[in-house]
């Protein structure tokens, strides 16, 4: 169930904005290449003390390097603090991925991009790709202040060179006197437009409400962290998981996460965030009534019940069969 990992050299670290640095990673063997990653993809950085954290790539299509940007989050659980304080040029680290649960529809006639703070990372990658394709797009970039807006100069240059195909609207709380009115900022786009947003939880919630009021249906988002603390529903006696490909059967006791039960049974499922936001543990479902608690699958995908994030989701019935 585990995926292939890569070895990467920390080639360059650069200040991008207040509290934000970019990290350029290159293959440890110069003649080798990384897998191609599309806009919206992220990679897992295996850091010190067993930490594994997911960061969005800002350079879609490159195979000779991966570049991520990391905010020194004051609420960090150790990942961003490690990157800022201990990661250094010349070190070799392990990467997982890339994975992409925030895919850009490259055929869309019009795209609307909304970024909040460090959420600019996948949005910046999307903007670069849309510019390369000659597509029409509008970016709304929100941050508390101009000094905290990473890649702003690069984004302004892309927009100015696009012959009006790409437009940019910035909202900085310190200059505007308060938070953005997303319904106003997102209004006026065609009904077939595709909307994308990455940012803090409150912004994403407001974004979903605004898109619903505006009647927009092609709505995509990516979260940094889980929003629900309600434990998944499981039978009082637990449930049984059949792993079809490996021929194993595992009993999951009540109150125990499926991921932990599989690890306890000696298996090695791929995982990272343990919050249902990174997609590392996504596993195909063959049968079973899944209680989905992730932040990645859409309502339609949950109803289809073809996959689940085993770090947070569970089974409501007595038996779950996975393609693992």
Rosetta blueprint (number, residue, H / E / L):
1 X L
2 X L
3 X L
4 X L
5 X E
6 X E
7 X E
8 X E
9 X E
10 X E
11 X E
12 X E
13 X E
14 X E
15 X E
16 X E
17 X E
18 X L
19 X L
20 X E
21 X E
22 X E
23 X E
24 X E
25 X E
26 X E
27 X E
28 X L
29 X L
30 X L
31 X L
32 X L
33 X L
34 X L
35 X L
36 X L
37 X L
38 X L
39 X L
40 X L
41 X L
42 X E
43 X E
44 X E
45 X E
46 X E
47 X L
48 X H
49 X H
50 X H
51 X L
52 X E
53 X E
54 X E
55 X E
56 X E
57 X E
58 X L
59 X L
60 X L
61 X L
62 X L
63 X L
64 X L
65 X L
66 X E
67 X E
68 X E
69 X E
70 X E
71 X E
72 X L
73 X L
74 X L
75 X L
76 X L
77 X L
78 X L
79 X H
80 X H
81 X H
82 X H
83 X H
84 X H
85 X H
86 X L
87 X L
88 X L
89 X L
90 X L
91 X L
92 X E
93 X E
94 X E
95 X E
96 X E
97 X E
98 X E
99 X E
100 X L
101 X L
102 X L
103 X L
104 X L
105 X L
106 X L
107 X L
108 X L
109 X L
110 X E
111 X E
112 X E
113 X E
114 X E
115 X E
116 X E
117 X H
118 X H
119 X H
120 X H
121 X H
122 X H
123 X H
124 X H
125 X H
126 X H
127 X H
128 X H
129 X H
130 X H
131 X H
132 X H
133 X H
134 X L
135 X L
136 X E
137 X E
138 X E
139 X E
140 X E
141 X E
142 X E
143 X E
144 X L
145 X L
146 X H
147 X H
148 X H
149 X L
150 X L
151 X L
152 X H
153 X H
154 X H
155 X H
156 X H
157 X H
158 X H
159 X H
160 X H
161 X L
162 X L
163 X L
164 X L
165 X L
166 X E
167 X E
168 X E
169 X E
170 X E
171 X E
172 X E
173 X H
174 X H
175 X H
176 X H
177 X L
178 X L
179 X L
180 X L
181 X L
182 X H
183 X H
184 X H
185 X H
186 X L
187 X L
188 X L
189 X L
190 X L
191 X L
192 X L
193 X L
194 X E
195 X E
196 X E
197 X E
198 X E
199 X L
200 X L
201 X H
202 X H
203 X H
204 X H
205 X H
206 X H
207 X H
208 X H
209 X H
210 X H
211 X H
212 X H
213 X H
214 X L
215 X L
216 X L
217 X L
218 X L
219 X E
220 X E
221 X E
222 X E
223 X L
224 X L
225 X L
226 X L
227 X L
228 X L
229 X L
230 X L
231 X L
232 X L
233 X L
234 X L
235 X L
236 X L
237 X L
238 X L
239 X E
240 X E
241 X E
242 X E
243 X E
244 X L
245 X L
246 X L
247 X L
248 X E
249 X E
250 X E
251 X E
252 X E
253 X L
254 X L
255 X L
256 X L
257 X L
258 X H
259 X H
260 X H
261 X H
262 X H
263 X H
264 X H
265 X L
266 X L
267 X L
268 X L
269 X L
270 X L
271 X L
272 X L
273 X L
274 X L
275 X L
276 X L
277 X L
278 X L
279 X L
280 X L
281 X L
282 X E
283 X E
284 X E
285 X E
286 X E
287 X E
288 X L
289 X L
290 X E
291 X E
292 X L
293 X L
294 X L
295 X L
296 X L
297 X L
298 X L
299 X H
300 X H
301 X H
302 X H
303 X H
304 X H
305 X L
306 X L
307 X E
308 X E
309 X E
310 X L
311 X L
312 X L
313 X L
314 X E
315 X E
316 X L
317 X L
318 X L
319 X E
320 X E
321 X E
322 X E
323 X L
324 X L
